[in-house]
Amino acid sequence: MAEGGKGGYSEHDDRVGRGGSSNRNFSMRRRKGRGPFRGKMYSEMNHHQKNWGNAGFGPRSRGEEEDDDVPMADPHDALRSRYTPYGQRPNRPDRERGGLSNLNLMVRKNLSATDRNFDISNATKKTWFKVTIPYGRKYEKAWLLGAIQKQCDVPFVPLEIHYASNRIVFYVEDAAAAQALRHLSRKIIDPEGFKVVFLINSYCPPPRTVHELSQEDIEHLKHCMSKRYDGSQQALDLKSIRTDPDLVAQNLDVVLNRRSCMLAVLRIIEENIPELLSLNLSDNKIYRLDDMASLYQKAPNLKILNLSCNQLRSERDLDKLKTLKLEELWLDNNPLCDTFQDQSSYISAVRERFPKLLRLDGHDLPPPITFDVEAPTTLPAYKGSYFPSDDLKVLILRFLQQYYTIYDSGDRQGLLDAYHDGACCSLSTPFRMNNPSRSNFGDYFKYSRNVKKLKDPTMRFKLLKHTRLNVVAFLSELPKTQHDINSFVVDVCAQTNTLLCFSVNGIFKEMDGKFREMMRAFTRVFIAVPAGNDGLCIVNDQLFIRKASIEELRKAFVMPAPTPSSSPVPTLSAEQQEMLQNFSLQSGMNLEWSQKCLSDNDWVYAHAAHVFTQLKAQGKIPDVAFLN
């Protein structure tokens, strides 16, 4: 570290330099024959003395206007010559003389005012503090703020919440709240098990809080907006409002990327023209939409919004406005438009936020496919399985009994006969971009083909399994399972003479690995064609796995399930299988309980039916024995 406090400091680099003070002599000799990459010696370089006596912001003293990292030069960069592993090493600071402690002391001495931790105990109540959370971008903002508010002893209002690189930053104007947040550092555990760190620094008032408009300014702004409002079209044109001659004449600087100005505009809209249909905010250097999040409340009928020629950089900014029922949107000449690979992905991302959009950047879009349900609607009551006919019910239930007996047996090669030669199979799991709990799906997550989030066409094709050999090989790689047959709900979606489509919902649990005994819910859609001997052959298999609800977990595996057999088919004769299907159909019980009733009565159909009728009349048969 050079004398006079000339050492550089960076929060991202805590390495200790190898050099001592500048008055120490370098003992490394000059090497020859090193070619053009030979590092310059200290004597070969230009040195410019600077006055480092007063530590401060220097030429970048506008720290209150910028929240991004400020790149700082390291004066030792000039001293780092090419590394020679066998060369003589320079003198190192003597640890017994406190070399390292002196180094740390010099770094602390030269930190700027905003980088040093402020003594909160001596701060006044109205002192501003900047709160920085490293790696805060990976958290969902709602979860993070909720966890902080829940555990913080002092109630507070976070102001100017925004991202700076991979950090999240906000401000508080309360010394007690800042002190409480400092004590909260490393006490909140995120969903991945890491401790959340808080860095608290004293700060000048945030930029957008020092430009509050006076009542007189608001009146001038209202007068200007009234001239720009077209009552016949219910349209407000605020394009380049900062350069409006009326505002310039009043020396009024209305910058819509300032929170105070944007909120003032929204308040004027709410109080004077809430029926607004069209709003033009183009060419106003708007780079974030957080301050416009309440627009849907101020102008609930807004249909047209022009945000072109601004500085919006991420499609995530549009999430702040997705509550608007826009029919026309302009975003051209924003940096975010250059982040998409093609026009279709751009349209898809925008329409995901605004499903009723008809025009984008002046171009007509295909009519949207939506369910126009405005008022809250109560879903119909749960009705269980649906089969168009009793014959189809017997066919599907027999197929599922045989299929899952093999699937849960541990050897899934027996499923080869269940799939068509050209069969296709895919697996999906829920996935949100900021969802830290995605690892809970274990081996299923890496095979997930959730096309809502998976945009890469190559990966989409790779995760789609073709031909029955690849399908069964893929299913064999999935964890061993045990399905609760009694939880199955079957719905027939479509039926023709040559094709059958039906879905199965139910519960299963894993039988090996680190998620052993974990219960999950699944939905499986089979498309099958007729096969020999009144069977089915699968041509398409779509499996969706999700977290089971509390109600599903409560009802699952309420009775001990039979141990899966290693045999690929049930050990019943053809006559017994036919008897079992008929008994299940007439009694309404599932196959497992029907087989138990028949076997307990030595497969005498009439006697088993008589016993069933008596027990049902006495209410001794549990609900789980019956089909949903």
JOHUKA-V41135 format. One record per residue. N is the residue number from 1. PHI is phi in whole degrees, 0 to 359 (* if undefined). PSI is psi as a letter, one per 20 degrees, with the letter a starting at -180 (none if undefined). D_CENTER is the distance of its C-alpha to the mean C-alpha in Angstrom with 2 decimals. Layout:
N:PHI:PSI:D_CENTER, N:PHI:PSI:D_CENTER
This chain:
1:*:p:43.87, 2:287:q:46.29, 3:293:q:48.65, 4:78:j:48.05, 5:73:k:44.36, 6:271:j:43.45, 7:287:q:40.67, 8:277:q:37.21, 9:225:p:34.18, 10:217:p:30.52, 11:292:i:27.77, 12:263:i:26.29, 13:224:o:29.64, 14:253:k:31.58, 15:287:q:33.95, 16:262:p:37.65, 17:293:q:39.89, 18:273:i:42.96, 19:275:q:45.43, 20:265:b:47.47, 21:286:r:49.02, 22:291:i:50.26, 23:273:j:53.87, 24:274:q:53.47, 25:273:p:54.89, 26:281:p:52.86, 27:265:i:54.71, 28:289:p:52.80, 29:277:q:55.38, 30:287:p:54.84, 31:268:q:54.09, 32:250:r:55.77, 33:71:k:54.95, 34:264:j:51.20, 35:74:a:50.84, 36:288:i:48.71, 37:263:j:45.90, 38:294:p:48.16, 39:290:q:46.68, 40:286:q:48.86, 41:277:r:50.73, 42:302:h:50.63, 43:288:i:54.03, 44:273:i:52.91, 45:262:q:50.20, 46:273:p:50.43, 47:236:p:49.84, 48:239:o:49.36, 49:284:p:50.04, 50:236:q:47.84, 51:274:o:48.40, 52:258:j:45.73, 53:294:h:47.63, 54:255:o:45.43, 55:286:p:41.80, 56:190:a:39.62, 57:286:h:37.27, 58:68:b:39.89, 59:290:i:39.31, 60:259:l:35.59, 61:279:j:36.49, 62:269:l:34.17, 63:297:h:31.43, 64:286:i:30.86, 65:258:i:29.88, 66:227:p:27.29, 67:256:i:24.32, 68:285:r:23.45, 69:298:q:25.04, 70:258:o:28.77, 71:295:p:30.04, 72:245:p:33.12, 73:284:q:35.90, 74:258:o:37.11, 75:298:i:40.93, 76:282:i:41.07, 77:302:h:39.64, 78:290:h:43.17, 79:265:i:44.62, 80:276:o:42.50, 81:270:r:44.79, 82:300:p:44.19, 83:283:p:43.70, 84:244:o:46.78, 85:297:h:46.27, 86:250:j:50.04, 87:280:r:51.14, 88:289:p:52.45, 89:272:q:49.74, 90:291:r:50.03, 91:299:p:51.18, 92:252:q:48.50, 93:297:q:48.49, 94:282:o:50.51, 95:295:h:48.27, 96:293:h:51.34, 97:267:j:51.80, 98:80:k:48.31, 99:302:g:46.93, 100:291:h:43.30, 101:294:h:43.67, 102:296:h:45.20, 103:299:g:42.33, 104:298:h:39.78, 105:297:g:42.05, 106:293:h:42.25, 107:297:g:38.48, 108:297:h:38.16, 109:293:h:41.09, 110:259:j:39.64, 111:290:q:36.19, 112:288:r:35.86, 113:299:h:35.83, 114:280:i:32.12, 115:270:h:31.28, 116:279:q:33.51, 117:292:p:32.41, 118:281:q:34.46, 119:285:n:36.74, 120:295:h:35.11, 121:298:h:38.10, 122:263:j:40.32, 123:281:q:38.03, 124:283:r:39.01, 125:298:h:37.01, 126:262:j:35.91, 127:290:q:34.81, 128:274:q:31.45, 129:227:q:28.92, 130:260:p:25.93, 131:251:p:23.11, 132:243:p:20.95, 133:243:o:18.11, 134:301:q:17.83, 135:59:k:14.48, 136:291:i:13.00, 137:296:h:10.53, 138:284:i:8.30, 139:268:q:8.22, 140:290:p:7.05, 141:301:h:10.37, 142:296:g:11.58, 143:294:g:11.41, 144:297:g:13.05, 145:295:h:15.70, 146:296:g:16.41, 147:294:h:17.11, 148:294:g:19.27, 149:298:h:21.20, 150:290:h:21.83, 151:261:i:23.34, 152:283:p:25.00, 153:288:h:28.70, 154:249:p:29.24, 155:297:q:27.60, 156:207:r:26.34, 157:243:o:24.69, 158:286:p:22.24, 159:247:q:23.26, 160:53:l:21.94, 161:289:p:18.36, 162:202:r:17.02, 163:262:q:15.59, 164:228:o:18.27, 165:59:c:17.34, 166:263:j:14.81, 167:257:r:16.09, 168:244:p:15.68, 169:230:p:19.12, 170:210:r:20.92, 171:233:q:24.60, 172:229:q:26.79, 173:246:l:30.46, 174:211:o:31.64, 175:297:h:33.11, 176:295:g:32.77, 177:294:h:29.02, 178:297:g:28.70, 179:296:g:30.82, 180:294:h:28.77, 181:294:h:25.50, 182:297:g:27.37, 183:292:h:28.42, 184:279:i:24.88, 185:302:p:23.77, 186:69:j:22.83, 187:255:i:23.19, 188:261:p:19.58, 189:256:p:17.93, 190:280:r:14.19, 191:300:i:12.74, 192:267:j:13.70, 193:92:j:17.15, 194:268:q:17.40, 195:274:p:19.28, 196:275:p:17.96, 197:259:p:20.62, 198:243:p:22.06, 199:250:p:24.46, 200:248:p:26.86, 201:227:q:29.26, 202:293:q:31.85, 203:207:q:31.30, 204:285:r:33.13, 205:306:p:31.92, 206:304:q:28.75, 207:306:g:29.91, 208:278:j:28.84, 209:259:i:30.63, 210:263:j:33.97, 211:247:l:34.38, 212:294:p:34.85, 213:273:p:37.02, 214:283:r:40.30, 215:297:h:41.60, 216:294:h:43.95, 217:298:g:41.17, 218:296:h:39.27, 219:294:g:42.49, 220:297:g:42.90, 221:296:g:39.34, 222:298:g:39.98, 223:297:g:43.21, 224:296:g:41.52, 225:294:h:38.82, 226:296:h:41.60, 227:290:h:43.26, 228:266:j:40.11, 229:263:p:39.53, 230:255:o:40.90, 231:294:h:41.80, 232:293:h:42.84, 233:256:i:39.39, 234:52:l:37.50, 235:236:p:35.88, 236:241:p:35.22, 237:254:o:35.38, 238:248:k:34.07, 239:299:p:33.95, 240:48:l:34.82, 241:294:h:35.86, 242:298:h:36.42, 243:264:j:39.45, 244:300:p:40.98, 245:301:h:44.73, 246:296:g:45.01, 247:288:h:42.33, 248:297:h:43.74, 249:296:h:47.19, 250:270:j:45.98, 251:56:k:44.35, 252:251:o:41.04, 253:261:n:37.93, 254:259:o:35.12, 255:249:o:31.96, 256:284:i:29.04, 257:271:j:26.46, 258:267:p:27.95, 259:301:g:26.55, 260:298:g:30.07, 261:290:g:31.15, 262:295:g:28.23, 263:294:h:28.54, 264:295:g:32.27, 265:296:g:31.89, 266:295:h:29.61, 267:293:g:32.10, 268:296:g:34.98, 269:298:g:33.31, 270:297:g:32.73, 271:277:h:36.30, 272:239:h:38.13, 273:223:l:36.39, 274:293:i:33.71, 275:277:j:34.77, 276:307:p:33.35, 277:251:h:32.33, 278:225:p:31.77, 279:225:p:30.48, 280:251:o:30.92, 281:243:k:29.13, 282:291:q:29.63, 283:57:l:30.85, 284:234:j:29.90, 285:58:k:27.84, 286:284:p:24.75, 287:243:i:21.86, 288:207:q:19.29, 289:245:j:19.00, 290:303:g:18.20, 291:286:i:21.89, 292:258:j:21.95, 293:299:h:19.44, 294:268:j:22.57, 295:300:h:24.22, 296:294:h:23.80, 297:277:h:25.92, 298:284:h:28.48, 299:225:m:29.00, 300:294:i:27.79, 301:263:j:29.79, 302:299:p:28.39, 303:243:h:28.27, 304:236:p:28.57, 305:224:p:26.66, 306:248:o:27.61, 307:243:k:25.38, 308:291:r:27.01, 309:58:l:28.40, 310:243:b:26.00, 311:238:k:23.72, 312:290:p:20.19, 313:247:h:18.27, 314:227:q:14.69, 315:295:h:13.62, 316:296:h:10.92, 317:299:h:14.16, 318:293:i:15.06, 319:300:h:12.55, 320:292:i:15.20, 321:247:j:17.77, 322:291:i:16.38, 323:283:i:18.61, 324:286:q:21.56, 325:262:m:23.42, 326:285:q:24.25, 327:249:h:26.65, 328:217:p:27.12, 329:220:p:24.95, 330:241:p:26.02, 331:229:j:23.74, 332:298:q:26.12, 333:64:k:27.06, 334:246:q:23.73, 335:303:h:22.21, 336:298:h:18.96, 337:294:h:21.29, 338:271:j:22.04, 339:270:i:18.54, 340:258:q:18.81, 341:289:h:20.92, 342:208:r:22.89, 343:293:h:23.65, 344:294:g:22.19, 345:292:h:18.61, 346:296:g:19.14, 347:297:g:20.46, 348:297:g:17.77, 349:294:g:14.94, 350:290:g:17.19, 351:288:h:18.32, 352:297:h:14.92, 353:275:h:15.00, 354:233:n:18.76, 355:295:i:19.97, 356:264:j:23.55, 357:294:p:23.95, 358:250:h:27.35, 359:225:p:27.87, 360:229:p:25.76, 361:54:k:27.62, 362:85:j:30.88, 363:251:p:30.36, 364:289:q:30.50, 365:251:q:27.66, 366:300:q:28.29, 367:303:p:28.44, 368:286:q:25.15, 369:257:o:24.96, 370:222:r:23.99, 371:256:o:25.16, 372:276:m:26.94, 373:248:o:26.77, 374:277:g:27.17, 375:277:q:28.44, 376:302:p:26.75, 377:240:p:27.92, 378:276:p:28.75, 379:290:q:27.86, 380:296:q:30.96, 381:295:q:32.02, 382:293:p:30.96, 383:240:i:33.71, 384:78:b:32.94, 385:289:q:33.88, 386:227:p:35.47, 387:231:p:38.15, 388:296:h:40.38, 389:209:r:43.37, 390:291:h:44.67, 391:297:g:45.42, 392:293:h:41.86, 393:299:g:40.66, 394:297:g:42.94, 395:298:g:41.87, 396:290:g:38.10, 397:296:h:38.49, 398:295:g:40.82, 399:298:g:38.42, 400:295:h:35.46, 401:300:g:37.81, 402:289:g:38.91, 403:298:g:35.50, 404:281:i:33.76, 405:296:g:36.90, 406:287:g:36.54, 407:301:h:32.75, 408:269:j:33.08, 409:284:i:36.29, 410:103:h:34.76, 411:238:o:36.34, 412:269:j:34.46, 413:296:h:36.90, 414:295:i:38.77, 415:282:i:36.09, 416:303:h:37.48, 417:288:i:39.98, 418:272:i:37.33, 419:247:q:35.69, 420:287:q:37.20, 421:302:h:37.95, 422:257:k:35.47, 423:295:q:32.73, 424:227:q:29.04, 425:216:q:26.14, 426:214:q:22.34, 427:230:q:19.69, 428:222:q:16.15, 429:227:q:13.60, 430:297:q:10.64, 431:205:p:7.31, 432:245:q:3.76, 433:303:h:2.52, 434:253:k:2.34, 435:272:o:4.50, 436:288:i:7.76, 437:274:j:9.99, 438:298:h:9.62, 439:292:i:12.94, 440:293:i:14.69, 441:274:j:15.26, 442:54:c:17.54, 443:292:i:19.45, 444:289:h:17.91, 445:295:h:14.53, 446:289:i:16.40, 447:262:j:18.23, 448:293:p:15.45, 449:246:l:16.22, 450:282:n:13.51, 451:291:i:14.85, 452:291:h:12.34, 453:250:h:9.96, 454:273:o:12.92, 455:263:i:14.94, 456:287:o:17.50, 457:297:h:20.66, 458:295:g:22.16, 459:291:h:19.50, 460:301:g:19.56, 461:290:h:23.29, 462:296:h:23.29, 463:277:i:21.24, 464:265:o:23.62, 465:270:p:26.62, 466:246:q:30.03, 467:71:q:33.47, 468:293:h:34.28, 469:295:g:34.83, 470:293:h:31.34, 471:295:g:29.85, 472:291:h:31.83, 473:297:h:31.20, 474:295:g:27.43, 475:297:h:27.83, 476:290:h:30.06, 477:280:i:27.37, 478:288:q:25.13, 479:301:q:25.83, 480:293:q:28.98, 481:223:r:28.58, 482:223:o:30.65, 483:266:q:30.05, 484:270:n:31.38, 485:302:h:33.54, 486:291:i:34.33, 487:270:i:30.74, 488:291:p:30.76, 489:237:p:30.55, 490:246:p:31.75, 491:230:p:31.64, 492:273:o:33.66, 493:270:g:31.97, 494:208:q:34.70, 495:210:p:38.12, 496:226:a:40.86, 497:290:h:43.81, 498:239:j:41.98, 499:207:q:38.30, 500:222:p:36.37, 501:238:p:32.69, 502:213:q:31.43, 503:246:q:28.31, 504:231:p:28.23, 505:246:q:25.99, 506:184:a:26.52, 507:235:q:25.80, 508:217:r:26.33, 509:229:q:26.17, 510:281:q:25.98, 511:246:j:29.34, 512:206:r:28.72, 513:79:a:26.45, 514:287:i:24.45, 515:256:k:22.97, 516:304:p:26.52, 517:73:j:27.20, 518:286:p:23.54, 519:265:p:23.57, 520:227:q:21.07, 521:257:q:21.31, 522:216:q:21.74, 523:229:p:22.69, 524:232:p:24.89, 525:249:o:26.50, 526:254:p:29.79, 527:245:p:31.92, 528:229:q:35.39, 529:238:q:38.89, 530:297:q:42.18, 531:233:r:43.58, 532:297:q:47.00, 533:60:l:48.33, 534:56:l:46.27, 535:249:a:42.99, 536:232:q:39.66, 537:232:p:38.14, 538:281:p:34.37, 539:251:h:33.47, 540:213:p:29.71, 541:226:o:27.40, 542:239:o:23.76, 543:248:p:22.07, 544:239:p:18.88, 545:242:p:18.01, 546:219:r:16.05, 547:284:p:16.48, 548:285:q:19.91, 549:284:r:20.60, 550:298:h:23.15, 551:294:h:25.80, 552:295:h:25.34, 553:294:h:25.68, 554:294:h:28.75, 555:271:i:30.49, 556:283:q:29.68, 557:52:l:32.46, 558:286:i:34.87, 559:235:q:37.75, 560:302:p:38.14, 561:276:q:37.15, 562:295:q:39.73, 563:294:p:39.26, 564:302:p:38.18, 565:276:q:41.22, 566:284:i:41.46, 567:284:p:43.39, 568:288:i:41.44, 569:227:q:43.28, 570:299:q:44.68, 571:274:m:48.27, 572:235:q:49.85, 573:287:r:52.65, 574:299:h:52.30, 575:294:g:54.43, 576:294:h:52.30, 577:296:g:49.06, 578:294:g:50.64, 579:296:g:51.91, 580:297:g:48.49, 581:297:g:46.81, 582:294:h:49.55, 583:293:g:49.47, 584:297:h:45.69, 585:294:g:46.12, 586:280:h:49.02, 587:274:h:47.85, 588:84:j:44.20, 589:276:q:43.19, 590:288:r:40.68, 591:298:h:42.13, 592:296:g:41.90, 593:287:h:43.92, 594:295:g:46.25, 595:295:h:47.07, 596:297:g:47.69, 597:295:g:50.04, 598:292:g:51.98, 599:292:h:52.31, 600:294:h:53.51, 601:247:k:56.23, 602:56:k:57.27, 603:60:k:55.74, 604:267:o:58.34, 605:300:g:56.56, 606:296:g:58.88, 607:293:g:58.94, 608:297:h:55.13, 609:294:h:54.83, 610:295:g:57.40, 611:297:g:55.63, 612:300:g:52.29, 613:299:g:53.93, 614:293:g:55.47, 615:295:h:52.35, 616:292:h:50.26, 617:296:h:52.94, 618:274:i:52.86, 619:71:k:49.06, 620:262:j:48.76, 621:261:p:46.15, 622:292:q:42.55, 623:296:h:39.97, 624:293:i:37.93, 625:285:i:40.93, 626:259:q:40.42, 627:294:q:38.10, 628:294:none:35.28
